[in-house]
């Protein structure tokens, strides 16, 4: 039985802990002997196996998703499982209760798989069809970097976003264009932190004015639970999408008072729709994906001067 682990997953594994690559190698050996050891993940065709972090030095508990074929296994994602040790959940539970959303390990495990699968669908498409856009993606963030950001924000970063940043910590873009609809870009952690600080400062100023306003006239520009995720452009954070850690939904922030999005998306549904539009462009509704050379370019955000170079994806 041939076990395949893509290079991007090896990079992710190394960032999760020094002992993770070895643990993954051990699991690959077990899969070669017993390819059906995993259980259904809830995602079509994907089985999931777990790695007990206590058995390996410097290795967290992991969820590993894989596709089983007659003569091969392809490991599709590797992601940390929310800790079950007493000390850590207490802190997470306290934060989640403050935000009104109790932590459900089973739900988080499903979210891990869904985010990882959707993002791998997107990056696999970019790698094969838009190599310039694929090359612009950052490697995944280290867990310590995400923990530091969580400490600065003072709110629990939802597991789905944590997994996404472990896979890819931002998008440099190509000629000012990111790979997400509207040519938006997944924000780097530094950009997310800077945007969060700016939003909180703006709200602090507004709160000083709200003190003298009737309740119905008070203005909310930013909430502590809003975590910036997607920017208008790789180098333009005047607007974008945040993930509300309290509700689990994405929303729009803007310095230009743009109206909110008409539909409520979770991070999972947003990424899944992006993947679906790339896989089946004829069914795309919100935006139209196409190519300029080796770059993914979405029609809604294209420069009119370059529109004649844009090639829609074959349907």
Long-range contacts (C-beta under 8 A, 24 or more apart in sequence): 1-31, 1-32, 1-35, 1-71, 1-72, 1-73, 2-71, 2-72, 2-73, 3-28, 3-31, 3-32, 3-72, 3-73, 3-75, 4-72, 4-73, 4-74, 4-75, 5-75, 6-74, 6-75, 8-123, 8-167, 9-75, 9-76, 9-77, 9-78, 11-139, 11-140, 12-78, 12-140, 12-166, 12-167, 13-78, 15-139, 15-140, 15-141, 15-142, 15-143, 15-166, 16-59, 16-60, 16-62, 16-78, 16-80, 16-143, 16-166, 17-58, 17-59, 17-60, 17-143, 18-57, 18-58, 18-59, 19-56, 19-57, 19-58, 19-59, 20-56, 20-58, 20-59, 20-60, 20-62, 20-78, 22-56, 22-59, 23-51, 23-53, 23-55, 23-56, 23-59, 23-62, 24-51, 24-62, 24-64, 24-75, 24-78, 26-56, 27-51, 27-64, 28-73, 28-75, 31-66, 31-73, 32-73, 35-68, 35-73, 36-68, 38-64, 38-66, 38-68, 41-65, 41-113, 42-110, 42-113, 42-114, 43-113, 43-114, 43-117, 46-76, 46-113, 46-117, 48-113, 50-81, 60-143, 63-109, 63-112, 63-113, 65-113, 65-116, 65-117, 76-116, 76-117, 76-120, 77-112, 77-113, 77-116, 77-117, 77-120, 77-167, 78-116, 79-112, 79-113, 79-116, 79-163, 79-166, 80-112, 80-143, 80-162, 80-163, 80-166, 81-105, 81-109, 81-112, 82-108, 82-109, 82-159, 92-156, 95-155, 95-156, 96-156, 99-155, 99-156, 99-225, 99-245, 99-246, 100-246, 101-245, 101-246, 101-247, 101-248, 103-156, 108-159, 111-158, 111-159, 111-160, 111-163, 111-268, 112-159, 112-160, 112-163, 114-160, 114-268, 114-272, 115-160, 115-163, 115-164, 115-267, 115-268, 115-271, 116-163, 116-167, 118-268, 118-271, 118-272, 118-274, 118-275, 119-164, 119-167, 119-168, 119-271, 120-167, 121-275, 121-278, 121-279, 122-179, 122-271, 122-274, 122-275, 122-278, 123-167, 123-168, 125-275, 125-278, 125-279, 126-179, 126-296, 129-278, 129-291, 129-296, 129-313, 130-179, 130-291, 130-294, 130-295, 130-296, 131-294, 132-174, 132-293, 132-294, 132-295, 133-174, 133-179, 133-294, 133-295, 133-296, 136-171, 136-172, 136-173, 136-174, 136-179, 136-234, 137-168, 137-170, 137-171, 137-172, 137-179, 137-186, 138-168, 138-169, 138-170, 138-171, 138-172, 138-188, 139-168, 139-169, 140-165, 140-166, 140-167, 140-168, 140-169, 141-165, 141-166, 141-169, 141-189, 145-169, 145-189, 146-189, 149-189, 149-192, 149-193, 152-193, 152-196, 153-196, 153-224, 153-227, 154-224, 155-224, 155-225, 155-227, 155-245, 156-245, 157-227, 157-245, 158-227, 158-243, 158-245, 158-248, 158-267, 160-266, 160-267, 160-268, 161-227, 161-229, 161-243, 161-267, 164-267, 164-271, 165-189, 171-234, 172-234, 173-233, 173-234, 173-235, 174-295, 175-295, 176-233, 176-234, 176-235, 176-236, 177-233, 177-234, 177-295, 177-296, 177-297, 177-301, 178-230, 178-231, 178-233, 178-234, 179-296, 180-230, 180-274, 180-298, 181-274, 181-277, 181-286, 181-287, 181-289, 181-298, 181-300, 182-232, 182-287, 182-298, 182-300, 182-301, 183-233, 183-297, 183-298, 183-300, 183-301, 183-302, 184-230, 184-231, 184-232, 184-233, 184-240, 184-241, 184-301, 185-230, 185-231, 185-233, 185-234, 186-229, 186-230, 187-228, 187-229, 187-230, 187-231, 187-237, 187-240, 191-228, 191-231, 191-237, 192-227, 192-228, 192-229, 194-237, 195-228, 195-231, 195-237, 195-240, 195-253, 196-226, 196-227, 196-228, 199-226, 199-228, 199-253, 200-224, 222-253, 226-251, 226-253, 228-253, 229-267, 241-270, 243-267, 278-313, 280-315, 281-312, 281-313, 281-314, 281-315, 282-315, 288-312, 289-313
